[in-house]
Amino acid sequence: MLESVSSTVEHIGTELRKVVVGQDAVVEQIVVALLAEGHALLEGVPGTAKTLIVKTLARIIGAEFGRIQFTPDLMPSDITGTNVFNVATSSFALRRGAIFTDILLADEINRTPPKTQAALLEAMEERQVTIDGELHPLSPLFTVLATQNPIEYEGTYPLPEAQLDRFLLKINIGYPSVDEEQQVVRNWDEGFNSRRLEGIDVRPLPEGDAISRCRHEVRAARTERGVQRYVVEIVARTRTHPAIANGASPRGSIALLMCAKALAAMRGRSFPTPDDVRDIARPALRHRLNLRAEAELDGATPDTVITEILSTTEVPR
């Protein structure tokens, strides 16, 4: 069955490369989040294909796509929906919000106030939404892929730790290389237009339940006790490291384990290894750490601290 995971991931990568140049590591991490049934926060400067990747991914996996442009005046009901009184029937009817979809692009999520950001909390954790006391289940495929700009903070509202912790991964998106950017320019010169994706031959997955089956394979994977201990020790060290004020919670350990299992399945194995854990540790943990002010002044970043922790944690044999 792991062949189906590998073939599914290969298909997604092949089709995405028709539209997106470079960013292979970013695409791999997004697929890890998708297969591990988690959400991802994409952080990068404008114009680095964040929205394009998400829209194209939704087309490839045959998922319903929804987008919310987060703004300061956005209300929680704009996301979740609200009950509207129908005069003709003298009854209330649910007007569903943008959250009722499969793949939700929460664009510039840090540009809306905390009360509106919090409208996503229940949906992200339990895949349901409560409107006027009534529970409404969301799609089993429901996945939030949120974006934010790391260089422009005026008029923004930093995500609270409780919300950040609900993102399985925080994925940093950098600039393409010179060769990759030249290929982007060449593609546009030859007629490519990211605003007209319907004109690009992107083949969806041949089986509609492919993602569900891949998720089942990830859940079924088992981890050796030594690797489990390795995961826990890495996370535990984030709580005692001198540069970190607040480390990752047990949710971070679970996230790291599930991401390692998904990455192992994508690589054709039914069990994760320490290499899988190390390869996904930074995106799985970087948003769960709060550095001390003096450490930041000395130039420390979550990634450099995680790298140090990985280098000093004993690898199981």
N, C-alpha and C positions, 0 to 999 in steps of 0.2 A: 504493500500500500504506500510505502514511502516514495515509490517511484511516481505516484500520482502527485505528491507534494512537490518533488523536484520538477516534474513536467509542468505543473501549474505555475511555479515560480519562474521557470524558464520562459514560458509563454508570456507571462506578465512583463518580464524584462525585455523580451524581444519586441513586443508591441510598444512598450514605453519608449524604447530607443528610437522608434520611428518619429517620435514627437519631441522627446527631451534628449538633448546632447549632454553627455557626462552625467554627473550626479548619481552614478551607480551605487555608491555607498548609501546615499540618502534613500534611494528607491528600496534597497535591501532592508533598511531599518524600518521604513514604512510598512513593507510587507511583513516584517517580523511582528510589528504591532497588530496588523490585521489578523495574522494567524494565531497570535497569542490572545486574541479577543480584547485588545486594549486600545487606548486612544493615544494620539501623538501630538506634541506641540512642535511646530516647525518654526524655527527662528532664523531669519536671514534678512538681508537688506532687500528693498524692493527690486524687482526685475530679475530674480534668480530662479524663476520657474516654479515657485511653491504652488500657486493656484493651478498652473498647467499640469503639474504632476498629479494633483488630486483629481482634477476633472478627467484626465485621461485614464487614471486607474479605475475610476468608477465605470467608465465606458467598457474597459477591458473585462472587468469582473461581472458586468451585467447588473450593476447596482443602481438603485435610484439615487440621484445626486441632488443635494440641497445646499444652498449657500446663504449665509447670513453675513452682511457687512456690518460689523459692530461699530456703533457710533455713540457719542455721549447721550443722545436722546432715545436710544433703544430701550424698550420696556421689556420686563420679563415675559409678559403675555405675547409679545411679538415673537418670542422664541417658542414658548410652550403652546400657545393658543388660548382661546377663551370661549366661554359659553355665551352665545348670542341669542337674544329673544326673537323668536319668529312670530310676528303679529298674526300671520295667516293661520298658524296652527296653535297659537297661544301656548307655545312651549319653547324650551331652550334647546338649542342645537350647538354642538361643538364645532367651532371653527378652528381647525388644526393649524398649529404653528409650523415653522420650518423644521422643527425637531423631528417631525414624523417623516423620516426618510431613512435610507440605508447609510450613505456616506454624507456626513455633514461637514462642510467647510466653514469653520468659524473664523472668518477673515478679520485680522487685526483685533483679536479678542481683548487686548489690553486697552482698547479705546472706549470701552463702555464701563459704567460704574459697577462696583462690586455687587450691588443687589441684582443687576442684570446678569453678570457673570455667574452668580449663584444659581440662576435658573437652570444651568446645565448640570449641577451637582448630582441631583437624584438620577437624572437620565444617564450620566456617565457611570455611576456606580451600580445602579440597579436595572438599567435599561427599561425604565418606566417613568411616567410623569404623572403627577397628581394635579388635577385641575378642579377646583371647588370641591375638594374632598374625595373625588373619584379617581381611581387609578386607571391609567391607560397604558397598556404595554407597547413598547416600541419594537421595531424590527429586530429579529435575532442578529442581523448583520450590522446593527447600528454602531457606527464608529465616528467619533469626533476627530477631525484633523484640523487643528487650530493653527493660525499663523500669528506671528508678531514680529515687529521691527526692532532690532536690538540697539539702534543708534539714535532713535528719535523718541524722547520721553515727554516732551511738552504735551499736555492734554491727554496723558495716558494714566491708567490705573493699574499698577502692578497686580498680577494675580496673587491672591492670598495663598498661603502654604497649603491649606486644605484642598484648594482646587488644583494647584500644581501637582500635588501628590496623587491625584486621580489620573494624571496622564502617565501612561506606561512608559513612554519615552519622550525625551526632549531631543530633537534632532536639529543640529546646527547645519545650516546651508551656507556655504561660502561661494566666492566667485569662481567661475570656471577658469580653466587654464587658458593660455593664449590660443593654443591649437583648438580647444573645444569652442571657445568664443568665435574663432574664425569659421568653424563649421556652422555655428548658429547663424552668423552673418551670411554665409554661403547659402544656407537653406532658405533664408528669407529672400535673398536675391533671386533664387530660383522659383519663388512663388509660394513658399510655405507661409501660412498665416495662422497663428495660434488662436485667433478669434473665430476661426472657421474650422473647428475640429471635425465637423460633420463631413467635410470634403477630404479628410485624410483616411486612408484605408487602414483602420485599426480593427483587428479581428478580436471579438469577444471570446471568452473561454468557451470551448465547445460544450461543456456540461454546466448547467445552471447551478448545481449544488457543489461545485468544485471547492469553493472556499469552506463550506460547512464540513465537507469530508476531510479537508486538510486540517481544520481545527480539531476534528475528532482525533486525527493521528497525533497531533501535538499533545493533546490532553492524555492520550494513551501512553506516551513515552514515559519511561521511568528513569530515575536518576540514582546513581550509586551514592551510598552514604557519604563517601569521601568527598564527592562533588557537592552534595548538599551542605556538608560542613564547610567547604571552601566558600560557598555562597554566603553562609551565615557569618563566617569570620570576616569576609570583606566588608559586609554591611556593619558588623559590630565595630570594626575599626573606624568607621566614619563617626562613631559616637565618642571616641576617645582621642581622635587626632587633635593635636594642639592648634591647628589652623581652623578647625571647624567648631562653630558655636552650637549648632544643632545638626545631628546626623540623621541618617535615614531610619525610618521606622520598620517594623516587620513587613509592612506593605512593600517596602523596597526590596526585602529579601525575596518575597513572592514574585515581584516583578522581574527581578534578575533571574530567578529560576525559570519562569515561564518564557522569558525572552531567549534564554539559552536553549531551552527545549525547542522553540520555534526555529532558531538558527540552525540547530543540529538537524532538524527535519528537512530544512531547506538544503542542507549539505548532504542529505541522503543517509542520515544515521537515525536510529531509534532511541538514542541516548545522548545527552550532552556531555561534553568533555570540559576540562578546565579552560581550554582554548576558546570554546564557545562563550564561556562565562566572561573571560577577559575581553573578548572582542565586542561584547555588547554592554559591558559594565558602565562605560562613560555615558552613553545616551540613557541608560536605565537609572542612573543615580545622580547625574549632574544637577538636576532640578530639585533634588531632595535635600541638598546640603546648603546650610547657611554659614558662610565663612565669617570669621572674626574680622573686625575692621582693620586691625593691625596687619593681619595676613594679607588682606587685599592691598593695603598700602605697600606691602613688600612684593607685590606682583603675583600673588597666588591666585589661581582660578580653580573652580571645581574640578576641571579636567586634570590640571597638574597635581592636585591633591589625590584624586582617584588613581592617577598613574603611580604616584608614590606608594599608595596603599597596595596596589597590585604588585609592585616590585618587592614589597616587604612581607607579603602574606605567603606562607608556605603552600606550595602547590601539591595536591595529593598525588601519590604515585599509584 
